[in-house]
Structure formats: structure tokens, C-alpha cells
């Protein structure tokens, strides 16, 4: 069974698509260093004008990267064709399929644990809770809706973790690949439907799942469609297996990579992760003011909402000793906002650059309907 272009492309994708690994933290930077100049040249040659000179999701350079991987796959096949024996090609194909199974398992585990521990879909931040529905982008709306339900995040996390585990073992790899296909079709549909910017990467993951599921799909097609009697057999592609201690080490590394952030932080439910005591939403006491609310975001942003529900956000750090917000705008201008917070009344007093003082009262977002843990067996 000879190698095909798809085998080369998937292997190159596994090796050369940047991803935020913890144990291989150098990988994305190394790939950017090697390929961003080439992809930039390729983009301009084809008449594209990139705005982001990085291999970020769905950017022009990311599409150029995939195009380059396809070209490299053709070159690899030309070099390999008739130079390597069929037996050696089969051995290489076995290694590629095993690498695809382990890689897909790793990615599904990472995203699965991210959902299970509420890291991918955290509770909606207060500024989102007070943004009118019609002013939310579709991707933010989807993220916020998912984040409001921990039980559904757990379900979706397990839906990715289970096939990921099945992919790690030869006897269950076929069913794991089929389940991965179903999961990733849903992921791809969500990314396209809600305009989430990982469309190309999720399409690559789906192609990996289809590649792994193809032998099983062939068998199902013969039985159900062609109504053939198919005797159980061992597909040659599944016969390749590493030594037990090597396989065990790889599996442990895969789980370590997926779990490192949570083992380090000790946070296995982001919903109850500690926040700064100032984090939250605040209503302006003066209802005639242009400033309607302010929000202190957990990721160190100070956000102002005006009476037209328009938001202005600034990068911010809190100096608790001086009681100041040290703020930076998008033009790198720095300024300081003094504040005073009364823990008894939950009132926040801030002084802006014009020396005008504003008083805000903290809003308890846990009382909002979206944040309630509601469940009804019956509607009446």
C-alpha cells in the first residue's frame, strides 16, 4: 500500500501547524520564524495583502501556510515515488497513521478538558451580561451561552475526551475515529455558523478524523450499502505498534500536556476560580451622566459603558497600595485613575482626568436570570 499525497500533507500538518503546547512551547515560535517570511512572500505573489503577519487562525498567512503544506506534499511524493519500496512505504504509512491518532487524541483531550474545567467557555463576564443582545457578535454570543451552562460544558467536554481516549488504543481506534468524526463535524458547523475563527484548523482536524475512520467507514459501507459479508480481519495499517513502555510514555505525555494548566493552577472549575475583589459590574449613581456603568474585567481591563450602551475598554492594572487604576489605551497612552472602594457598602468612587468624581454601586450579577441554575421537568 503506497503513500499518497494526503499522507504527506497530514504528517506535515501535524508537524508544522503551530499550536500552543506547554511541553513543546518553542514549536509555534519556531514555525513562525521559519514560515512567516515564506508565507508573506507567497501571499503577496498571489495578490493578497495580509494585515496580520502571524500564523493566527484563519489569517491570510495561515491559509498560505496550508497552501505551502500542499505544495510540499507534492514535492515529497515526487521525491519518494519509485525511490522507496512498497514495504517501507507501508511502514511509513503506519507511522503516519499512528501519529495522526496520537495527535488528534491530544488536541481532543486539550479541548475536552478545557470544556470540562470551564476554561474554554467561562462564565460570561459582567460587561457581556450588560451588552444588548443585538450588539453582540455571533461568536461572543455562542461563547457566552455555552459558558452559562456548566452541565452542557461537561457534556461537550466528555464528548471529546471519550473518543480521544479510544484513539490511543489499537482495538478501539476505529470507533474512536468514528466518534471523532461526529464530534468534529459539529465543531466545524459551529465555527462556520457562528463565524468563529478556527475554521481552517477545525477542518484539518476533521480531515485527520476521516483519515483514521476511513477503513471502518469502508467496512460499514460494504455491509450496509453493498450488503456484502465482511469477515473480521486485521487491517495492515493497524498492525504497527510501538513497544509497550514507549506507548505508555507517549500516552502519559499526552495526558500531561492536556492537564498541565490545571495541575499547575489547581483550578478544575473556572466558575468558582478566585477573582479580584474589585472585579465585576458597577452602576453609576448619577443617572444623568454619560457614563452608565463601568466593568472591571478579570483579565485586567477597565471598561466604560455609555448611555448608548457603547463600550470603551482599556488595559489596566490595579495598584492596591496607592488605590489607583493604571490604565493604557490602544495608542499606548498611560494615565492613572484614583479610586476608593467601600467594602461595607460596595461603592466605588473614581476620579477621572478632569478631576470629576463618580460614584458607582456594585451590581450582583449572580441575581441575573442567565446566571441562575434553573431546571424544570414541567412547564406548568
Beta strands, then each sheet from edge to edge (+ up, - down):
strand 1: 280-284
strand 2: 291-297
strand 3: 301-306
strand 4: 311-319
strand 5: 324-328
strand 6: 334-342
strand 7: 347-351
strand 8: 357-363
sheet 1: 1+ 2- 3+ 4- 5+ 6- 7+ 8- 1+
end
